[in-house]
Amino acid sequence: MPADRAERLGRELAEFDVEVAGLEAAEVMFGQYAEAMDGGRRDDPVVEPDPAGCCSCRTASRG
C-alpha cells in the first residue's frame, strides 16, 4: 500500500513539473511579447516641462 501511494504521488509530482515548465515558458514568451510591443522601454519617458509655461498661462499673464 505505501508503495502504491508513493508511485501515485510520484506521477502527480511529474504532472506538476510539466505544468510548471509550461507556465515558465509562457512567462518567458509573454515577456518577449511585451518587450516587442513596448519597443524595449521599461519606464515611461520623462517629459520636461515647458519653461515658458503652457499657452493658457502665457495668455493670462499678458492680460
Phi and psi in degrees as a GROMACS rama.xvg file:
@    title "Ramachandran Plot"
@    xaxis  label "Phi"
@    yaxis  label "Psi"
@TYPE xy
-61.8652  -33.4419  PRO-2
-66.2217  -39.5142  ALA-3
-62.7367  -43.626  ASP-4
-64.7598  -41.1343  ARG-5
-63.4752  -40.4136  ALA-6
-64.3045  -43.578  GLU-7
-63.8291  -43.4241  ARG-8
-65.4581  -35.2112  LEU-9
-63.6668  -41.5108  GLY-10
-65.3566  -42.3407  ARG-11
-62.2415  -41.3738  GLU-12
-62.775  -41.4198  LEU-13
-63.148  -39.4783  ALA-14
-63.3066  -40.67  GLU-15
-63.8957  -40.6183  PHE-16
-60.4784  -41.4077  ASP-17
-65.0516  -42.9966  VAL-18
-64.0934  -43.5468  GLU-19
-63.1936  -41.9807  VAL-20
-61.609  -40.2992  ALA-21
-65.1685  -40.9503  GLY-22
-66.5379  -38.4014  LEU-23
-64.6551  -40.8271  GLU-24
-64.5363  -40.582  ALA-25
-64.2848  -37.8014  ALA-26
-63.1982  -43.0393  GLU-27
-64.1585  -44.8552  VAL-28
-63.3259  -41.4142  MET-29
-64.4236  -40.5855  PHE-30
-60.9  -41.5639  GLY-31
-66.085  -40.7323  GLN-32
-63.7222  -47.5755  TYR-33
-62.1711  -40.2731  ALA-34
-66.3097  -40.0519  GLU-35
-66.7311  -38.931  ALA-36
-74.3504  -25.1816  MET-37
-92.7249  -5.91119  ASP-38
70.6498  18.4436  GLY-39
85.8238  -1.46174  GLY-40
-73.374  138.747  ARG-41
-102.881  -32.7841  ARG-42
-122.338  162.159  ASP-43
-67.2781  144.573  ASP-44
-67.1654  147.478  PRO-45
-81.8275  129.69  VAL-46
-108.294  120.72  VAL-47
-79.5597  137.391  GLU-48
-68.9836  150.635  PRO-49
-72.777  119.408  ASP-50
-63.8549  -24.7581  PRO-51
-86.0678  -3.55599  ALA-52
89.0857  176.477  GLY-53
-84.8113  171.951  CYS-54
-58.2152  -44.0053  CYS-55
-67.8089  -31.0156  SER-56
-69.0369  -42.9165  CYS-57
-65.4321  -40.5208  ARG-58
-66.2559  -41.9038  THR-59
-68.115  -33.915  ALA-60
-73.5658  -20.3908  SER-61
-76.986  -23.2778  ARG-62
